[in-house]
Amino acid sequence: TITATLECGGNGLGPGFMGAIGNIQWTGTPLRDLLQDCGPLKRGIEVVFFGLDEKVEKIRDNDYPQNFARSLHLTDALREDILLCYEMNGEPLEKEHGFPLRLIVPGWFGISWVKWLNRIEVIDRRYMSKYMAQEYVTLRGEERDGKTIWRMTSVGPMNVKSIIGRAVKFNDGRIRLTGAAWGDGTPIKTVEVKVDDGPWMPAKIDRSPRDKYTWRFFSYDWA
């Protein structure tokens, strides 16, 4: 059982799509144990997870039935904290959350947490489905020797993000801003707050014991 933040890859892209995130307690069987019991062949490099959800996709002008599927490199799949999950917050998974079984990949965006899981395959080459190679990909420019190189990659580990969720005004005029910061499980060292065109100022982070893959609360008293 672990507690981990689940976030949609599109969360926060605009004012019409906010709040698609939450901390949830997940219970299941470690995927690593299952893979080790199966003994994948040495040439296996990628683990593909197929869900029951299916539709017909047009590929090179022909129609093919396709199940939703995502993959993990075998190295990532052998992490000890990836689960085949059957309980959520102490209750059996509900249908909309993937009953009877879903994949849990702490620190990765929700698109990788395949729901209604019914098949797992270890393959010897990269898996390039619609949701790995065409959709749910990022495009970013990197400056190299005065030139911009555009790199397209599949959505995977969560980006470092933060949000201010509340502002409380005290009698002395101070305004306490509180929010949360999260990422892929890498410890968050600092959070800074900027008001209008002012300088970046260090916020106070809640350092109380918390699961690795959950958000951290922070606060800043603005005078």
PEFEN-V226260 format. One line per field, one symbol per residue. phi: phi as a letter, one per 20 degrees, with the letter a starting at -180 (. if undefined). psi: psi as a letter, one per 40 degrees, with the letter a starting at -180 (. if undefined). A space follows every 10 residues. Layout:
# PEFEN-V226260
phi = ???
psi = ???
This chain:
# PEFEN-V226260
phi = .cdbfdcffe gnfafebcne baecedcadf fgffffffmg ffffccdddd effbbedecl mcecfcefbc ccfgfffegf dedeecccln cggegfdoge bcedcgndff geegelfcbc cdcdbfeceg eddddlcdcc edeclndede ddcffbgfff bbbedbccee fenfdeecac cbaeofgeeb ccdcdlefff cfeeefefgb fgddfdebbb ede
psi = hihihhhide heeidegieg iihihhhahh ddddddddgi ideheihhhh idhiihihhf eihhhhihii iiiddddeie ehihheihfe iihideeehe hihhgheiid deghifhehh ihieihhgid edddifiihi hhhhfeihhh hhiihbiiih iiiheihhhi deeihhhiai iiaeehhhdi hihhhbeaih hhihhheihi idfiihiiih hh.
